[in-house]
């Protein structure tokens, strides 16, 4: 009876990260340690390239999701902050405020 192909063997795009990584590791192991004919090496390389692309895609997706979660958490922490507003900073001693500024003069000291 013929062995049924798994989703990973049928479509690399349906492979989980862990399955893709395990497949990639087994391909690298086989290519490094087995005496394989050229055609089989090329087939392994092609499959490994597909699995590598899948791993990179899944990692980028995970990074994007983490970044989105982080941004949402930051917005929840600072819900009252105004967009584009500068924070109110205390004036340092000796710094004139707007009430001391007569006729918008520029003061150096």
Biopython code that builds the backbone (N, CA, C, O; Angstrom):
import numpy as np
from Bio.PDB.StructureBuilder import StructureBuilder

atoms = [
    (1, "UNK", "N", (0.835, -1.166, 0.000)),
    (1, "UNK", "CA", (0.000, 0.000, 0.000)),
    (1, "UNK", "C", (0.889, 1.242, 0.000)),
    (1, "UNK", "O", (1.866, 1.301, 0.746)),
    (2, "UNK", "N", (0.563, 2.225, -0.823)),
    (2, "UNK", "CA", (1.372, 3.428, -0.956)),
    (2, "UNK", "C", (1.213, 4.304, 0.275)),
    (2, "UNK", "O", (0.130, 4.413, 0.851)),
    (3, "UNK", "N", (2.318, 4.925, 0.664)),
    (3, "UNK", "CA", (2.303, 5.816, 1.810)),
    (3, "UNK", "C", (1.640, 7.126, 1.429)),
    (3, "UNK", "O", (1.943, 7.698, 0.382)),
    (4, "UNK", "N", (0.739, 7.601, 2.272)),
    (4, "UNK", "CA", (0.038, 8.854, 2.005)),
    (4, "UNK", "C", (0.957, 10.017, 2.354)),
    (4, "UNK", "O", (1.593, 10.008, 3.408)),
    (5, "UNK", "N", (1.033, 11.015, 1.484)),
    (5, "UNK", "CA", (1.878, 12.166, 1.721)),
    (5, "UNK", "C", (1.250, 13.062, 2.770)),
    (5, "UNK", "O", (0.031, 13.226, 2.819)),
    (6, "UNK", "N", (2.097, 13.639, 3.609)),
    (6, "UNK", "CA", (1.610, 14.588, 4.604)),
    (6, "UNK", "C", (1.410, 15.943, 3.934)),
    (6, "UNK", "O", (1.809, 16.144, 2.787)),
    (7, "UNK", "N", (0.793, 16.864, 4.656)),
    (7, "UNK", "CA", (0.593, 18.216, 4.127)),
    (7, "UNK", "C", (1.919, 18.882, 3.796)),
    (7, "UNK", "O", (2.012, 19.641, 2.832)),
    (8, "UNK", "N", (2.942, 18.603, 4.589)),
    (8, "UNK", "CA", (4.249, 19.208, 4.356)),
    (8, "UNK", "C", (4.845, 18.745, 3.038)),
    (8, "UNK", "O", (5.493, 19.526, 2.340)),
    (9, "UNK", "N", (4.632, 17.481, 2.692)),
    (9, "UNK", "CA", (5.187, 16.970, 1.442)),
    (9, "UNK", "C", (4.376, 17.443, 0.243)),
    (9, "UNK", "O", (4.928, 17.622, -0.843)),
    (10, "UNK", "N", (3.077, 17.647, 0.425)),
    (10, "UNK", "CA", (2.235, 18.091, -0.675)),
    (10, "UNK", "C", (2.392, 19.580, -0.936)),
    (10, "UNK", "O", (2.494, 20.003, -2.088)),
    (11, "UNK", "N", (2.414, 20.381, 0.127)),
    (11, "UNK", "CA", (2.445, 21.832, -0.016)),
    (11, "UNK", "C", (3.297, 22.442, 1.086)),
    (11, "UNK", "O", (2.860, 22.496, 2.236)),
    (12, "UNK", "N", (4.503, 22.902, 0.764)),
    (12, "UNK", "CA", (5.352, 23.507, 1.790)),
    (12, "UNK", "C", (4.695, 24.713, 2.455)),
    (12, "UNK", "O", (5.018, 25.022, 3.602)),
    (13, "UNK", "N", (3.785, 25.401, 1.770)),
    (13, "UNK", "CA", (3.130, 26.564, 2.348)),
    (13, "UNK", "C", (2.182, 26.182, 3.482)),
    (13, "UNK", "O", (1.796, 27.050, 4.265)),
    (14, "UNK", "N", (1.798, 24.920, 3.594)),
    (14, "UNK", "CA", (0.906, 24.459, 4.657)),
    (14, "UNK", "C", (1.693, 23.867, 5.824)),
    (14, "UNK", "O", (1.097, 23.331, 6.758)),
    (15, "UNK", "N", (3.000, 23.954, 5.785)),
    (15, "UNK", "CA", (3.870, 23.354, 6.788)),
    (15, "UNK", "C", (4.016, 24.281, 7.988)),
    (15, "UNK", "O", (4.171, 25.492, 7.831)),
    (16, "UNK", "N", (3.967, 23.709, 9.183)),
    (16, "UNK", "CA", (4.228, 24.509, 10.381)),
    (16, "UNK", "C", (5.719, 24.843, 10.432)),
    (16, "UNK", "O", (6.535, 24.221, 9.752)),
    (17, "UNK", "N", (6.053, 25.835, 11.248)),
    (17, "UNK", "CA", (7.457, 26.221, 11.381)),
    (17, "UNK", "C", (8.305, 25.056, 11.861)),
    (17, "UNK", "O", (9.383, 24.799, 11.324)),
    (18, "UNK", "N", (7.819, 24.360, 12.863)),
    (18, "UNK", "CA", (8.583, 23.258, 13.439)),
    (18, "UNK", "C", (8.807, 22.135, 12.431)),
    (18, "UNK", "O", (9.901, 21.576, 12.350)),
    (19, "UNK", "N", (7.756, 21.804, 11.655)),
    (19, "UNK", "CA", (7.891, 20.769, 10.635)),
    (19, "UNK", "C", (8.845, 21.201, 9.526)),
    (19, "UNK", "O", (9.659, 20.408, 9.052)),
    (20, "UNK", "N", (8.737, 22.470, 9.116)),
    (20, "UNK", "CA", (9.623, 22.979, 8.065)),
    (20, "UNK", "C", (11.070, 22.971, 8.534)),
    (20, "UNK", "O", (11.968, 22.595, 7.780)),
    (21, "UNK", "N", (11.298, 23.383, 9.771)),
    (21, "UNK", "CA", (12.659, 23.404, 10.307)),
    (21, "UNK", "C", (13.224, 21.992, 10.432)),
    (21, "UNK", "O", (14.385, 21.754, 10.099)),
    (22, "UNK", "N", (12.402, 21.052, 10.912)),
    (22, "UNK", "CA", (12.852, 19.658, 11.024)),
    (22, "UNK", "C", (13.170, 19.087, 9.640)),
    (22, "UNK", "O", (14.166, 18.384, 9.471)),
    (23, "UNK", "N", (12.333, 19.386, 8.663)),
    (23, "UNK", "CA", (12.581, 18.926, 7.302)),
    (23, "UNK", "C", (13.865, 19.513, 6.742)),
    (23, "UNK", "O", (14.643, 18.821, 6.084)),
    (24, "UNK", "N", (14.076, 20.783, 7.005)),
    (24, "UNK", "CA", (15.289, 21.451, 6.538)),
    (24, "UNK", "C", (16.528, 20.847, 7.196)),
    (24, "UNK", "O", (17.546, 20.635, 6.537)),
    (25, "UNK", "N", (16.438, 20.575, 8.480)),
    (25, "UNK", "CA", (17.574, 19.966, 9.179)),
    (25, "UNK", "C", (17.888, 18.569, 8.635)),
    (25, "UNK", "O", (19.055, 18.201, 8.500)),
    (26, "UNK", "N", (16.844, 17.792, 8.323)),
    (26, "UNK", "CA", (17.092, 16.443, 7.791)),
    (26, "UNK", "C", (17.680, 16.512, 6.381)),
    (26, "UNK", "O", (18.501, 15.674, 6.010)),
    (27, "UNK", "N", (17.272, 17.488, 5.611)),
    (27, "UNK", "CA", (17.830, 17.657, 4.267)),
    (27, "UNK", "C", (19.311, 18.028, 4.355)),
    (27, "UNK", "O", (20.138, 17.475, 3.631)),
    (28, "UNK", "N", (19.636, 18.951, 5.230)),
    (28, "UNK", "CA", (21.040, 19.361, 5.397)),
    (28, "UNK", "C", (21.873, 18.174, 5.865)),
    (28, "UNK", "O", (22.974, 17.944, 5.364)),
    (29, "UNK", "N", (21.350, 17.428, 6.818)),
    (29, "UNK", "CA", (22.060, 16.239, 7.320)),
    (29, "UNK", "C", (22.318, 15.247, 6.192)),
    (29, "UNK", "O", (23.430, 14.737, 6.049)),
    (30, "UNK", "N", (21.292, 14.974, 5.392)),
    (30, "UNK", "CA", (21.438, 14.015, 4.289)),
    (30, "UNK", "C", (22.438, 14.512, 3.256)),
    (30, "UNK", "O", (23.247, 13.737, 2.746)),
    (31, "UNK", "N", (22.383, 15.801, 2.948)),
    (31, "UNK", "CA", (23.287, 16.347, 1.934)),
    (31, "UNK", "C", (24.737, 16.351, 2.413)),
    (31, "UNK", "O", (25.660, 16.199, 1.613)),
    (32, "UNK", "N", (24.934, 16.524, 3.717)),
    (32, "UNK", "CA", (26.290, 16.569, 4.250)),
    (32, "UNK", "C", (26.908, 15.187, 4.429)),
    (32, "UNK", "O", (28.116, 15.025, 4.260)),
    (33, "UNK", "N", (26.087, 14.181, 4.773)),
    (33, "UNK", "CA", (26.658, 12.913, 5.204)),
    (33, "UNK", "C", (26.377, 11.716, 4.289)),
    (33, "UNK", "O", (26.967, 10.652, 4.475)),
    (34, "UNK", "N", (25.518, 11.868, 3.343)),
    (34, "UNK", "CA", (25.206, 10.742, 2.468)),
    (34, "UNK", "C", (25.814, 10.973, 1.083)),
    (34, "UNK", "O", (25.964, 12.108, 0.629)),
    (35, "UNK", "N", (26.148, 9.894, 0.448)),
    (35, "UNK", "CA", (26.623, 9.949, -0.929)),
    (35, "UNK", "C", (25.392, 9.883, -1.835)),
    (35, "UNK", "O", (24.844, 8.804, -2.062)),
    (36, "UNK", "N", (24.966, 11.020, -2.344)),
    (36, "UNK", "CA", (23.748, 11.085, -3.152)),
    (36, "UNK", "C", (24.085, 11.428, -4.594)),
    (36, "UNK", "O", (25.035, 12.169, -4.850)),
    (37, "UNK", "N", (23.329, 10.905, -5.524)),
    (37, "UNK", "CA", (23.522, 11.286, -6.921)),
    (37, "UNK", "C", (23.182, 12.767, -7.113)),
    (37, "UNK", "O", (22.421, 13.350, -6.340)),
    (38, "UNK", "N", (23.751, 13.347, -8.138)),
    (38, "UNK", "CA", (23.585, 14.767, -8.402)),
    (38, "UNK", "C", (22.103, 15.161, -8.486)),
    (38, "UNK", "O", (21.688, 16.157, -7.893)),
    (39, "UNK", "N", (21.333, 14.395, -9.205)),
    (39, "UNK", "CA", (19.911, 14.722, -9.374)),
    (39, "UNK", "C", (19.184, 14.767, -8.028)),
    (39, "UNK", "O", (18.334, 15.629, -7.802)),
    (40, "UNK", "N", (19.519, 13.851, -7.155)),
    (40, "UNK", "CA", (18.894, 13.828, -5.834)),
    (40, "UNK", "C", (19.364, 15.013, -4.984)),
    (40, "UNK", "O", (18.582, 15.591, -4.229)),
    (41, "UNK", "N", (20.645, 15.369, -5.114)),
    (41, "UNK", "CA", (21.153, 16.546, -4.410)),
    (41, "UNK", "C", (20.416, 17.814, -4.839)),
    (41, "UNK", "O", (20.056, 18.647, -4.007)),
    (42, "UNK", "N", (20.198, 17.947, -6.140)),
    (42, "UNK", "CA", (19.482, 19.116, -6.656)),
    (42, "UNK", "C", (18.042, 19.130, -6.144)),
    (42, "UNK", "O", (17.522, 20.187, -5.786)),
    (43, "UNK", "N", (17.398, 17.965, -6.110)),
    (43, "UNK", "CA", (16.028, 17.874, -5.594)),
    (43, "UNK", "C", (15.992, 18.249, -4.112)),
    (43, "UNK", "O", (15.092, 18.967, -3.674)),
    (44, "UNK", "N", (16.966, 17.765, -3.342)),
    (44, "UNK", "CA", (17.048, 18.134, -1.933)),
    (44, "UNK", "C", (17.251, 19.642, -1.771)),
    (44, "UNK", "O", (16.624, 20.281, -0.926)),
    (45, "UNK", "N", (18.128, 20.189, -2.589)),
    (45, "UNK", "CA", (18.403, 21.621, -2.524)),
    (45, "UNK", "C", (17.135, 22.426, -2.809)),
    (45, "UNK", "O", (16.839, 23.407, -2.126)),
    (46, "UNK", "N", (16.400, 21.997, -3.822)),
    (46, "UNK", "CA", (15.165, 22.689, -4.185)),
    (46, "UNK", "C", (14.155, 22.625, -3.028)),
    (46, "UNK", "O", (13.555, 23.638, -2.667)),
    (47, "UNK", "N", (13.979, 21.469, -2.472)),
    (47, "UNK", "CA", (13.047, 21.287, -1.352)),
    (47, "UNK", "C", (13.511, 22.087, -0.142)),
    (47, "UNK", "O", (12.698, 22.709, 0.542)),
    (48, "UNK", "N", (14.814, 22.073, 0.124)),
    (48, "UNK", "CA", (15.365, 22.847, 1.240)),
    (48, "UNK", "C", (15.150, 24.337, 1.057)),
    (48, "UNK", "O", (14.863, 25.052, 2.016)),
    (49, "UNK", "N", (15.288, 24.798, -0.164)),
    (49, "UNK", "CA", (15.058, 26.208, -0.462)),
    (49, "UNK", "C", (13.610, 26.596, -0.179)),
    (49, "UNK", "O", (13.351, 27.668, 0.368)),
    (50, "UNK", "N", (12.667, 25.734, -0.547)),
    (50, "UNK", "CA", (11.250, 25.983, -0.277)),
    (50, "UNK", "C", (10.977, 26.011, 1.225)),
    (50, "UNK", "O", (10.245, 26.870, 1.716)),
    (51, "UNK", "N", (11.576, 25.061, 1.948)),
    (51, "UNK", "CA", (11.374, 25.012, 3.394)),
    (51, "UNK", "C", (12.011, 26.214, 4.088)),
    (51, "UNK", "O", (11.445, 26.743, 5.045)),
    (52, "UNK", "N", (13.170, 26.646, 3.623)),
    (52, "UNK", "CA", (13.825, 27.822, 4.182)),
    (52, "UNK", "C", (12.949, 29.052, 3.977)),
    (52, "UNK", "O", (12.778, 29.858, 4.892)),
    (53, "UNK", "N", (12.400, 29.192, 2.784)),
    (53, "UNK", "CA", (11.509, 30.323, 2.497)),
    (53, "UNK", "C", (10.296, 30.291, 3.429)),
    (53, "UNK", "O", (9.862, 31.331, 3.925)),
    (54, "UNK", "N", (9.754, 29.101, 3.664)),
    (54, "UNK", "CA", (8.601, 28.948, 4.559)),
    (54, "UNK", "C", (8.973, 29.353, 5.982)),
    (54, "UNK", "O", (8.207, 30.058, 6.639)),
    (55, "UNK", "N", (10.128, 28.923, 6.467)),
    (55, "UNK", "CA", (10.578, 29.294, 7.811)),
    (55, "UNK", "C", (10.741, 30.807, 7.935)),
    (55, "UNK", "O", (10.292, 31.409, 8.911)),
    (56, "UNK", "N", (11.382, 31.414, 6.945)),
    (56, "UNK", "CA", (11.583, 32.865, 6.973)),
    (56, "UNK", "C", (10.251, 33.605, 6.952)),
    (56, "UNK", "O", (10.080, 34.603, 7.652)),
    (57, "UNK", "N", (9.317, 33.122, 6.156)),
    (57, "UNK", "CA", (7.994, 33.731, 6.074)),
    (57, "UNK", "C", (7.258, 33.639, 7.404)),
    (57, "UNK", "O", (6.652, 34.614, 7.849)),
    (58, "UNK", "N", (7.307, 32.481, 8.034)),
    (58, "UNK", "CA", (6.641, 32.305, 9.323)),
    (58, "UNK", "C", (7.296, 33.153, 10.410)),
    (58, "UNK", "O", (6.604, 33.711, 11.262)),
    (59, "UNK", "N", (8.621, 33.254, 10.387)),
    (59, "UNK", "CA", (9.312, 34.091, 11.363)),
    (59, "UNK", "C", (8.948, 35.562, 11.183)),
    (59, "UNK", "O", (8.732, 36.271, 12.166)),
    (60, "UNK", "N", (8.880, 36.025, 9.937)),
    (60, "UNK", "CA", (8.513, 37.420, 9.684)),
    (60, "UNK", "C", (7.086, 37.692, 10.138)),
    (60, "UNK", "O", (6.797, 38.746, 10.704)),
    (61, "UNK", "N", (6.204, 36.744, 9.890)),
    (61, "UNK", "CA", (4.822, 36.874, 10.341)),
    (61, "UNK", "C", (4.759, 36.963, 11.871)),
    (61, "UNK", "O", (4.006, 37.768, 12.419)),
    (62, "UNK", "N", (5.538, 36.148, 12.540)),
    (62, "UNK", "CA", (5.575, 36.182, 14.005)),
    (62, "UNK", "C", (6.124, 37.514, 14.502)),
    (62, "UNK", "O", (5.602, 38.079, 15.463)),
    (63, "UNK", "N", (7.179, 38.021, 13.851)),
    (63, "UNK", "CA", (7.729, 39.329, 14.235)),
    (63, "UNK", "C", (6.682, 40.421, 14.083)),
    (63, "UNK", "O", (6.525, 41.265, 14.965)),
    (64, "UNK", "N", (5.967, 40.406, 12.964)),
    (64, "UNK", "CA", (4.930, 41.408, 12.710)),
    (64, "UNK", "C", (3.835, 41.348, 13.772)),
    (64, "UNK", "O", (3.379, 42.384, 14.256)),
    (65, "UNK", "N", (3.417, 40.143, 14.132)),
    (65, "UNK", "CA", (2.375, 39.984, 15.149)),
    (65, "UNK", "C", (2.857, 40.492, 16.503)),
    (65, "UNK", "O", (2.107, 41.159, 17.216)),
    (66, "UNK", "N", (4.106, 40.182, 16.863)),
    (66, "UNK", "CA", (4.664, 40.644, 18.136)),
    (66, "UNK", "C", (4.745, 42.167, 18.154)),
    (66, "UNK", "O", (4.436, 42.796, 19.166)),
    (67, "UNK", "N", (5.157, 42.755, 17.044)),
    (67, "UNK", "CA", (5.232, 44.209, 16.960)),
    (67, "UNK", "C", (3.846, 44.839, 17.124)),
    (67, "UNK", "O", (3.699, 45.851, 17.810)),
    (68, "UNK", "N", (2.844, 44.248, 16.501)),
    (68, "UNK", "CA", (1.473, 44.741, 16.620)),
    (68, "UNK", "C", (0.977, 44.639, 18.055)),
    (68, "UNK", "O", (0.351, 45.570, 18.563)),
    (69, "UNK", "N", (1.250, 43.517, 18.711)),
    (69, "UNK", "CA", (0.853, 43.340, 20.110)),
    (69, "UNK", "C", (1.543, 44.379, 20.989)),
    (69, "UNK", "O", (0.920, 44.962, 21.876)),
    (70, "UNK", "N", (2.824, 44.606, 20.741)),
    (70, "UNK", "CA", (3.579, 45.594, 21.511)),
    (70, "UNK", "C", (2.991, 46.984, 21.325)),
    (70, "UNK", "O", (2.843, 47.724, 22.298)),
    (71, "UNK", "N", (2.656, 47.349, 20.103)),
    (71, "UNK", "CA", (2.057, 48.661, 19.849)),
    (71, "UNK", "C", (0.702, 48.791, 20.540)),
    (71, "UNK", "O", (0.397, 49.836, 21.116)),
    (72, "UNK", "N", (-0.099, 47.751, 20.487)),
    (72, "UNK", "CA", (-1.400, 47.781, 21.174)),
    (72, "UNK", "C", (-1.210, 47.966, 22.668)),
    (72, "UNK", "O", (-1.925, 48.748, 23.293)),
    (73, "UNK", "N", (-0.251, 47.252, 23.246)),
    (73, "UNK", "CA", (0.010, 47.376, 24.681)),
    (73, "UNK", "C", (0.478, 48.775, 25.039)),
    (73, "UNK", "O", (0.087, 49.302, 26.081)),
    (74, "UNK", "N", (1.297, 49.383, 24.213)),
    (74, "UNK", "CA", (1.762, 50.746, 24.463)),
    (74, "UNK", "C", (0.602, 51.724, 24.394)),
    (74, "UNK", "O", (0.549, 52.667, 25.184)),
    (75, "UNK", "N", (-0.323, 51.525, 23.474)),
    (75, "UNK", "CA", (-1.477, 52.405, 23.355)),
    (75, "UNK", "C", (-2.403, 52.247, 24.551)),
    (75, "UNK", "O", (-3.025, 53.221, 24.975)),
    (76, "UNK", "N", (-2.509, 51.047, 25.103)),
    (76, "UNK", "CA", (-3.334, 50.824, 26.289)),
    (76, "UNK", "C", (-2.715, 51.492, 27.510)),
    (76, "UNK", "O", (-3.435, 51.970, 28.387)),
    (77, "UNK", "N", (-1.409, 51.529, 27.572)),
    (77, "UNK", "CA", (-0.723, 52.137, 28.705)),
    (77, "UNK", "C", (-0.856, 53.652, 28.645)),
    (77, "UNK", "O", (-1.003, 54.296, 29.683)),
    (78, "UNK", "N", (-0.807, 54.231, 27.452)),
    (78, "UNK", "CA", (-0.854, 55.679, 27.275)),
    (78, "UNK", "C", (-2.085, 56.095, 26.467)),
    (78, "UNK", "O", (-1.924, 56.706, 25.411)),
    (79, "UNK", "N", (-3.308, 55.792, 26.915)),
    (79, "UNK", "CA", (-4.478, 56.113, 26.102)),
    (79, "UNK", "C", (-4.794, 57.601, 26.054)),
    (79, "UNK", "O", (-5.441, 58.058, 25.113)),
    (80, "UNK", "N", (-4.349, 58.372, 27.053)),
    (80, "UNK", "CA", (-4.701, 59.778, 27.107)),
    (80, "UNK", "C", (-3.683, 60.672, 26.418)),
    (80, "UNK", "O", (-3.918, 61.872, 26.280)),
    (81, "UNK", "N", (-2.561, 60.119, 25.985)),
    (81, "UNK", "CA", (-1.559, 60.952, 25.342)),
    (81, "UNK", "C", (-2.070, 61.417, 23.990)),
    (81, "UNK", "O", (-2.727, 60.671, 23.263)),
    (82, "UNK", "N", (-1.761, 62.637, 23.674)),
    (82, "UNK", "CA", (-2.239, 63.231, 22.429)),
    (82, "UNK", "C", (-1.218, 62.992, 21.332)),
    (82, "UNK", "O", (-0.012, 63.052, 21.568)),
    (83, "UNK", "N", (-1.699, 62.727, 20.157)),
    (83, "UNK", "CA", (-0.812, 62.484, 19.023)),
    (83, "UNK", "C", (-0.156, 63.798, 18.637)),
    (83, "UNK", "O", (-0.842, 64.799, 18.434)),
    (84, "UNK", "N", (1.145, 63.801, 18.535)),
    (84, "UNK", "CA", (1.897, 64.979, 18.109)),
    (84, "UNK", "C", (2.138, 65.973, 19.226)),
    (84, "UNK", "O", (2.863, 66.947, 19.021)),
    (85, "UNK", "N", (1.555, 65.767, 20.406)),
    (85, "UNK", "CA", (1.752, 66.689, 21.510)),
    (85, "UNK", "C", (3.086, 66.393, 22.179)),
    (85, "UNK", "O", (3.516, 65.243, 22.275)),
    (86, "UNK", "N", (3.725, 67.458, 22.637)),
    (86, "UNK", "CA", (4.966, 67.268, 23.363)),
    (86, "UNK", "C", (4.641, 67.181, 24.837)),
    (86, "UNK", "O", (3.721, 67.855, 25.302)),
    (87, "UNK", "N", (5.351, 66.391, 25.566)),
    (87, "UNK", "CA", (5.055, 66.261, 26.993)),
    (87, "UNK", "C", (5.353, 67.559, 27.719)),
    (87, "UNK", "O", (6.258, 68.296, 27.329)),
    (88, "UNK", "N", (4.599, 67.845, 28.772)),
    (88, "UNK", "CA", (4.840, 69.032, 29.577)),
    (88, "UNK", "C", (6.096, 68.807, 30.389)),
    (88, "UNK", "O", (6.142, 67.933, 31.255)),
    (89, "UNK", "N", (7.111, 69.596, 30.106)),
    (89, "UNK", "CA", (8.371, 69.480, 30.809)),
    (89, "UNK", "C", (8.466, 70.620, 31.809)),
    (89, "UNK", "O", (8.103, 71.752, 31.489)),
    (90, "UNK", "N", (8.941, 70.345, 32.997)),
    (90, "UNK", "CA", (9.091, 71.426, 33.962)),
    (90, "UNK", "C", (10.181, 72.384, 33.506)),
    (90, "UNK", "O", (11.185, 71.980, 32.920)),
    (91, "UNK", "N", (9.960, 73.649, 33.785)),
    (91, "UNK", "CA", (10.962, 74.636, 33.428)),
    (91, "UNK", "C", (12.128, 74.532, 34.406)),
    (91, "UNK", "O", (11.938, 74.322, 35.604)),
    (92, "UNK", "N", (13.297, 74.678, 33.885)),
    (92, "UNK", "CA", (14.469, 74.657, 34.751)),
    (92, "UNK", "C", (14.611, 76.023, 35.387)),
    (92, "UNK", "O", (14.175, 77.022, 34.814)),
    (93, "UNK", "N", (15.205, 76.081, 36.543)),
    (93, "UNK", "CA", (15.383, 77.380, 37.197)),
    (93, "UNK", "C", (16.143, 78.331, 36.294)),
    (93, "UNK", "O", (17.139, 77.970, 35.668)),
    (94, "UNK", "N", (15.638, 79.575, 36.245)),
    (94, "UNK", "CA", (16.293, 80.576, 35.421)),
    (94, "UNK", "C", (15.792, 80.600, 33.996)),
    (94, "UNK", "O", (16.187, 81.482, 33.234)),
    (95, "UNK", "N", (14.929, 79.659, 33.598)),
    (95, "UNK", "CA", (14.382, 79.658, 32.251)),
    (95, "UNK", "C", (13.109, 80.486, 32.246)),
    (95, "UNK", "O", (12.191, 80.198, 33.014)),
    (96, "UNK", "N", (13.029, 81.500, 31.409)),
    (96, "UNK", "CA", (11.821, 82.324, 31.390)),
    (96, "UNK", "C", (10.654, 81.552, 30.796)),
    (96, "UNK", "O", (10.827, 80.782, 29.852)),
    (97, "UNK", "N", (9.463, 81.760, 31.353)),
    (97, "UNK", "CA", (8.290, 81.154, 30.752)),
    (97, "UNK", "C", (7.569, 82.204, 29.921)),
    (97, "UNK", "O", (8.067, 83.323, 29.802)),
    (98, "UNK", "N", (6.434, 81.891, 29.350)),
    (98, "UNK", "CA", (5.724, 82.780, 28.430)),
    (98, "UNK", "C", (5.300, 84.069, 29.104)),
    (98, "UNK", "O", (5.244, 85.106, 28.444)),
    (99, "UNK", "N", (4.996, 84.044, 30.406)),
    (99, "UNK", "CA", (4.557, 85.253, 31.097)),
    (99, "UNK", "C", (5.692, 86.253, 31.265)),
    (99, "UNK", "O", (5.437, 87.453, 31.358)),
    (100, "UNK", "N", (6.931, 85.792, 31.306)),
    (100, "UNK", "CA", (8.092, 86.673, 31.429)),
    (100, "UNK", "C", (8.531, 87.246, 30.098)),
    (100, "UNK", "O", (9.371, 88.146, 30.071)),
    (101, "UNK", "N", (8.007, 86.770, 29.023)),
    (101, "UNK", "CA", (8.455, 87.147, 27.698)),
    (101, "UNK", "C", (7.684, 88.378, 27.230)),
    (101, "UNK", "O", (6.538, 88.265, 26.795)),
    (102, "UNK", "N", (8.293, 89.525, 27.316)),
    (102, "UNK", "CA", (7.655, 90.757, 26.883)),
    (102, "UNK", "C", (7.914, 90.977, 25.414)),
    (102, "UNK", "O", (9.064, 90.997, 24.975)),
    (103, "UNK", "N", (6.862, 91.142, 24.662)),
    (103, "UNK", "CA", (6.939, 91.434, 23.225)),
    (103, "UNK", "C", (7.759, 90.422, 22.462)),
    (103, "UNK", "O", (8.366, 90.761, 21.446)),
    (104, "UNK", "N", (7.792, 89.199, 22.923)),
    (104, "UNK", "CA", (8.504, 88.103, 22.265)),
    (104, "UNK", "C", (9.972, 88.409, 22.020)),
    (104, "UNK", "O", (10.523, 88.051, 20.979)),
    (105, "UNK", "N", (10.606, 89.074, 22.987)),
    (105, "UNK", "CA", (12.030, 89.364, 22.878)),
    (105, "UNK", "C", (12.821, 88.063, 23.001)),
    (105, "UNK", "O", (12.398, 87.126, 23.677)),
    (106, "UNK", "N", (13.956, 88.024, 22.346)),
    (106, "UNK", "CA", (14.845, 86.891, 22.467)),
    (106, "UNK", "C", (15.856, 87.209, 23.547)),
    (106, "UNK", "O", (16.535, 88.235, 23.508)),
    (107, "UNK", "N", (15.940, 86.319, 24.501)),
    (107, "UNK", "CA", (16.869, 86.513, 25.603)),
    (107, "UNK", "C", (17.930, 85.440, 25.563)),
    (107, "UNK", "O", (17.630, 84.253, 25.440)),
    (108, "UNK", "N", (19.144, 85.858, 25.665)),
    (108, "UNK", "CA", (20.254, 84.910, 25.663)),
    (108, "UNK", "C", (20.627, 84.508, 27.079)),
    (108, "UNK", "O", (21.088, 83.388, 27.297)),
    (109, "UNK", "N", (20.440, 85.392, 28.039)),
    (109, "UNK", "CA", (20.819, 85.100, 29.421)),
    (109, "UNK", "C", (19.687, 85.422, 30.341)),
    (109, "UNK", "O", (19.808, 85.245, 31.554)),
]
sb = StructureBuilder()
sb.init_structure("model")
sb.init_model(0)
sb.init_chain("A")
sb.init_seg("    ")
for serial, (resi, resn, name, xyz) in enumerate(atoms, 1):
    if name == "N":
        sb.init_residue(resn, " ", resi, " ")
    sb.init_atom(name, np.array(xyz, "f"), 0.0, 1.0, " ", f" {name:<3s}", serial, name[0])
structure = sb.get_structure()
